[in-house]
């Protein structure tokens, strides 16, 4: 059954802790009782048409990973409550940072 235009339903989404703190500050600043009221106020004022996402464009790649490394990666993802892709990106960034640090050490 479709919802009436004026009805509301719960919407669950993930927020970084830093943004959740901003929501609480917004709630207090607006003088509203609930987080829902603060979010509704923010959405009513937001320029959806002018929004440009601030993220790097993504592309998909395929790589071959030995079975034991794949299993290790999946275990780490479950343990850290992260995606496999997130861990791979972190590993690449860590290697890039180490390479930059190593190169900087050689030029000094």
Secondary structure, DSSP 8 states (H G I E B T S, - for coil): ----TT----------HHHHHHHHHHHHHHT-SSHHHHHHHHHHH--TTT----S-----------HHHHHHHHHHHHHHT--HHHHHHHHHHHHHHHHHHHHHHHH-
